[in-house]
Amino acid sequence: MRSNPIFSGETRSRRRPGTRAALALLLSTSLALSACGGGSEPSQAGGELKKVTYLNTLPLESLTYAPELVADTNGYFKAEGLDVDFQYINGTPPAVAAVMSGKGLLTRAGDTDIMRSISDKNAQIVNVGAVQKGGTTIRIISSRRNPITNAADLRGKTIGQSALGGTTEGILVLVLASQGMKLTDVKQQVAALSAGTFNLVRNGRLDGYMTSLDTALQVQADHPDDAVLLDPSQYTAAGTQAYVTSVEQAKDPARQDEIQRYLRAIKSAVRFIAEDRADGYADTIKLISGKYKVPSFANPEVARAALDTYVATWTAGGVETAVQTDRSRWSSTYQELVSAGLLGGGKDPSQWIDDRNAPKS
């Protein structure tokens, strides 16, 4: 890979804060053209963009999708010759079904969802690259009036989730299993992921709910004397968020090319955000907020704290390995599922990964 001055430490030390977004936008095409990872070269400037559909299972205006938002607003998708159509689907199971039917090129799912879908339901999907691989960024929010401070406290509780059978449920199952409990030891209730759902916790309709990191931090900032956050990573290795496509699309050369382009754009965006950390993510926030209304941006401290954690998960193992699956963590999660009796043993989870189209450097 040719070095690009926008990412070099030497250039950073000489430029004034706030200029990176403009520079990156001007150079986005050259960034993509110099990106490594094999496969076809991106479309030339001015060429027709290829429209692809990405199925997001959470509202797009969340920092968990910051790589997508920056890839869109900073021109990385366009530089790769892509016109990405984001379509919201509430929950992982319907998103996986849509990908399998060819209604979307990619969706993002948790490792437990992917493994259980393949093993239990014979879902013809495959992990093509992991964006989040340093532990889950899901948090369980409760109130000090009835706090959930550890996994054992979950017994008998009513826990809100955006949809049943999805990523949050998979994490919950393993957290419970770490304490010898099963999913039947809690009550699940469908609830919105917004900060406002905390009101249902405060009035006792829910004992807690599972939501994204930035929402959880916003709740904590709004209710510093009441909100209690529990990090499931204390109890499970699960939490990898991987891009998945159907086995059929993964074998199609045309779809492979689109996947390569998408993942290269995401890696460029991750690198940009990681580089922006030294400036308090000023350019990242400016880019995203120019098009999208992300609730956590209303509190800059919350936004920065969330981005710090997200960047750590996106770049676990080094920024150069961004979008590549941590196979050791993937295997550990599979073993946890087997130990919990949620999957049969004797399988090779590496067979559920096809990351040949993920950028390697």
C-alpha positions in Angstrom: 0.0 0.0 0.0 1.4 3.4 -0.9 1.5 5.7 2.1 -1.0 8.6 2.0 0.0 11.9 3.5 -3.4 12.4 5.1 -2.6 9.6 7.5 1.0 10.3 8.2 2.2 11.5 11.5 4.5 14.1 9.8 1.6 15.7 8.0 -0.6 15.7 11.1 2.0 17.6 13.1 2.0 20.4 10.5 -1.7 20.9 9.7 -4.1 23.0 11.7 -7.0 21.3 13.4 -10.2 21.2 11.4 -8.5 20.9 8.0 -8.5 17.1 7.8 -12.1 16.8 6.6 -11.5 19.1 3.7 -8.2 17.5 2.7 -9.7 14.0 3.0 -12.6 14.9 0.8 -10.4 16.2 -1.9 -8.1 13.1 -1.7 -10.8 10.5 -1.1 -10.5 9.2 -4.7 -6.8 8.8 -4.4 -7.2 7.1 -1.1 -9.4 4.4 -2.6 -7.1 4.0 -5.6 -4.2 3.4 -3.3 -6.0 1.1 -1.0 -4.8 -2.5 -0.7 -6.8 -5.6 -0.5 -6.8 -7.2 -3.9 -9.6 -7.4 -6.4 -10.7 -4.9 -9.0 -9.7 -1.3 -8.8 -12.3 1.3 -7.9 -14.3 3.1 -10.6 -12.6 6.1 -12.1 -13.8 9.5 -11.1 -16.9 10.5 -13.0 -17.8 6.9 -13.7 -21.3 5.5 -13.0 -21.7 4.4 -9.4 -22.8 0.9 -8.5 -25.8 0.9 -6.2 -25.7 -1.6 -3.4 -28.0 -2.1 -0.4 -26.8 -2.3 3.2 -29.3 -3.5 5.8 -28.8 -1.8 9.1 -30.5 -3.4 12.1 -30.3 -0.3 14.3 -31.2 3.3 13.5 -28.4 4.6 11.3 -27.9 7.7 13.3 -25.9 5.9 15.9 -22.1 6.0 16.5 -22.0 2.2 16.2 -22.4 3.0 12.4 -19.8 5.8 12.5 -17.6 4.0 9.9 -20.6 3.9 7.5 -21.5 7.5 8.2 -17.9 8.7 7.6 -17.6 6.5 4.5 -20.7 8.2 3.2 -20.0 11.8 4.2 -16.3 11.8 3.4 -16.7 10.3 0.0 -15.0 6.9 0.6 -18.0 4.9 -0.8 -18.1 7.2 -3.8 -14.4 6.9 -4.3 -14.9 3.1 -4.5 -17.5 3.5 -7.1 -20.4 2.7 -4.8 -23.8 4.3 -4.1 -24.9 2.7 -0.9 -28.6 2.5 -0.1 -29.1 2.1 3.7 -32.3 0.3 4.6 -33.4 -0.2 8.2 -34.7 -3.6 9.3 -35.7 -4.1 12.9 -33.7 -7.1 14.1 -31.0 -9.5 12.9 -33.1 -12.5 11.9 -35.1 -10.5 9.2 -32.0 -8.8 8.0 -30.2 -12.2 7.6 -33.3 -13.5 5.7 -33.2 -10.4 3.4 -29.5 -10.9 2.7 -30.1 -14.6 1.9 -32.9 -13.6 -0.5 -30.6 -11.2 -2.3 -32.5 -8.1 -1.1 -29.3 -6.7 0.4 -25.6 -7.1 -0.2 -24.6 -6.9 3.4 -25.8 -6.6 6.9 -24.0 -6.6 10.2 -24.6 -9.2 12.9 -23.2 -10.4 16.2 -21.0 -13.4 16.3 -23.5 -15.4 18.3 -26.3 -14.6 15.8 -24.2 -15.7 12.9 -23.0 -19.0 14.5 -26.5 -19.9 15.8 -28.1 -19.1 12.5 -25.7 -21.2 10.6 -25.6 -24.1 13.0 -29.2 -24.2 14.1 -31.1 -22.9 11.2 -28.7 -23.9 8.3 -28.6 -20.2 7.3 -26.6 -19.9 4.1 -24.6 -16.9 5.3 -20.9 -16.2 5.8 -18.8 -13.6 7.7 -16.9 -11.6 5.2 -15.2 -9.2 7.6 -15.4 -7.9 11.2 -15.8 -4.3 12.0 -16.0 -4.6 15.7 -13.8 -7.2 17.4 -12.6 -6.0 20.8 -15.6 -7.0 22.9 -19.2 -6.0 22.8 -20.3 -2.3 23.0 -23.8 -3.3 24.1 -24.6 -2.2 27.7 -27.3 -3.2 30.1 -28.9 -0.1 31.7 -30.7 -0.3 35.1 -31.7 2.1 37.9 -30.1 2.4 41.3 -33.6 1.7 42.7 -33.2 -1.9 41.4 -29.7 -2.1 40.1 -28.2 -4.8 37.9 -24.5 -4.5 38.9 -23.4 -8.0 37.9 -24.6 -11.0 35.9 -26.1 -12.7 38.9 -28.5 -9.8 39.4 -30.2 -10.6 36.1 -32.2 -13.6 37.5 -35.9 -12.9 37.4 -35.5 -9.5 35.8 -37.5 -8.1 32.9 -35.0 -6.9 30.2 -35.9 -4.8 27.3 -34.5 -5.5 23.8 -35.2 -4.0 20.4 -36.1 -7.4 18.9 -36.1 -11.0 20.1 -33.6 -13.5 18.7 -31.0 -10.9 17.7 -27.6 -9.7 18.7 -28.5 -8.5 22.2 -30.3 -11.7 23.0 -27.2 -13.7 22.0 -25.0 -11.6 24.3 -27.6 -12.0 27.1 -27.6 -15.8 26.8 -23.9 -16.0 27.3 -23.8 -13.6 30.2 -26.5 -15.7 31.9 -24.7 -18.9 31.0 -21.6 -17.6 32.8 -23.7 -17.7 36.0 -25.3 -21.1 35.3 -28.6 -19.5 34.2 -30.7 -19.8 31.0 -32.7 -17.4 29.0 -35.8 -18.6 30.7 -34.4 -17.1 34.0 -35.2 -13.6 32.7 -38.2 -12.1 31.0 -37.7 -10.4 27.7 -39.7 -7.5 26.4 -39.4 -5.6 23.1 -38.6 -2.0 23.8 -37.0 0.9 21.9 -33.3 1.5 22.1 -33.6 5.2 22.8 -32.5 7.1 25.9 -36.1 7.7 26.7 -36.7 4.1 27.4 -34.9 4.7 30.7 -38.2 6.1 31.9 -39.7 2.6 31.7 -36.9 1.4 34.0 -37.5 4.2 36.4 -41.2 3.5 36.7 -40.7 -0.2 37.1 -42.1 -1.4 33.8 -38.6 -2.7 32.9 -35.8 -3.8 35.3 -33.3 -2.9 32.6 -32.7 -2.8 28.9 -29.9 -3.5 26.4 -28.7 -0.8 24.1 -25.8 0.7 22.2 -22.9 2.3 24.0 -23.5 5.8 22.9 -27.2 5.6 24.1 -26.1 4.1 27.4 -23.5 6.8 28.0 -26.1 9.5 27.1 -28.5 8.0 29.7 -25.7 7.9 32.3 -24.9 11.6 31.5 -28.6 12.6 31.8 -29.2 10.6 35.0 -25.8 10.5 36.8 -27.3 9.7 40.2 -29.6 6.9 38.9 -28.4 5.1 35.8 -26.3 1.9 36.3 -24.4 0.4 33.4 -23.3 -3.2 33.1 -20.7 -4.2 30.5 -21.3 -7.8 29.3 -17.7 -8.1 28.2 -16.9 -8.9 31.8 -18.6 -12.2 31.3 -18.1 -13.2 27.7 -15.7 -13.0 24.8 -18.6 -12.6 22.4 -19.3 -9.2 20.8 -17.6 -9.4 17.4 -19.8 -7.5 14.9 -19.2 -8.9 11.4 -20.5 -8.1 8.0 -22.4 -11.0 6.5 -23.7 -11.9 3.1 -25.3 -14.9 1.6 -23.1 -17.8 0.5 -24.5 -17.4 -3.0 -23.5 -13.7 -3.2 -20.0 -14.5 -1.7 -19.4 -16.9 -4.6 -20.5 -14.3 -7.2 -17.5 -12.5 -8.7 -19.6 -9.3 -9.2 -20.8 -9.3 -5.6 -17.2 -10.1 -4.4 -16.0 -7.0 -6.1 -18.8 -4.9 -4.4 -17.9 -6.4 -1.0 -14.2 -5.5 -1.6 -15.1 -2.0 -2.4 -17.5 -1.6 0.6 -14.9 -3.0 3.0 -12.1 -0.8 1.7 -14.3 2.2 2.2 -15.1 1.1 5.8 -11.4 0.6 6.5 -10.6 4.1 5.2 -13.3 5.5 7.4 -12.0 3.7 10.5 -8.5 4.9 9.8 -9.8 8.5 9.5 -11.8 8.3 12.7 -8.8 6.8 14.6 -6.5 9.5 13.3 -9.0 12.1 14.4 -8.9 11.0 18.0 -6.0 13.4 18.8 -8.3 16.4 17.8 -11.2 15.1 19.9 -13.0 13.7 16.8 -13.7 17.3 15.6 -13.6 16.5 11.9 -15.5 13.2 12.4 -18.3 14.9 14.2 -18.4 17.8 11.7 -18.7 15.4 8.8 -21.4 13.2 10.2 -23.5 16.0 11.7 -23.5 17.8 8.3 -25.9 15.1 7.1 -27.0 12.9 10.0 -28.6 13.8 13.4 -26.8 11.6 15.9 -28.4 12.1 19.3 -25.1 11.7 21.3 -23.6 14.7 19.5 -25.8 16.9 21.7 -23.3 16.0 24.5 -19.7 16.3 23.1 -18.2 14.5 26.1 -20.6 11.5 25.6 -19.8 11.4 21.9 -16.0 11.5 22.5 -16.2 8.8 25.2 -18.3 6.6 22.9 -16.0 7.0 20.0 -13.0 6.2 22.2 -14.5 2.8 23.0 -15.7 2.2 19.4 -12.3 3.0 18.0 -10.7 0.6 20.4 -13.0 -2.2 19.2 -12.6 -1.3 15.5 -8.8 -1.2 15.7 -8.2 -4.1 18.1 -5.0 -5.7 16.8 -3.9 -2.5 15.0 -5.5 -0.2 12.6 -4.0 -2.1 9.7 -6.1 -5.2 10.7 -9.4 -3.2 10.7 -12.2 -5.1 9.1 -10.4 -8.4 9.5 -11.9 -11.1 11.8 -10.0 -11.9 15.0 -10.1 -15.7 14.5 -9.0 -16.5 18.0 -11.8 -14.5 19.6 -14.3 -16.0 17.0 -13.2 -19.5 18.1 -13.5 -18.6 21.8 -17.1 -17.4 21.3 -17.9 -20.6 19.6 -16.5 -22.6 22.5 -18.6 -20.5 24.9 -21.7 -21.3 22.9 -20.9 -25.0 23.0 -20.1 -25.0 26.7 -23.4 -23.3 27.3 -25.2 -26.0 25.4 -26.4 -23.5 22.8 -24.4 -25.1 19.9 -23.3 -28.7 19.2 -19.6 -29.2 19.3 -17.3 -30.8 16.8 -17.5 -28.0 14.2 -14.9 -25.7 12.8 -16.2 -22.1 13.1 -13.4 -20.9 10.8 -15.4 -22.5 8.0 -18.1 -19.8 8.6 -15.6 -17.0 7.6 -14.8 -16.0 4.1 -12.7 -12.9 4.5 -10.8 -13.1 1.2 -12.4 -9.8 0.2 -11.5 -8.0 3.3 -8.5 -5.6 2.9 -5.3 -7.2 4.2 -3.1 -4.1 4.6 
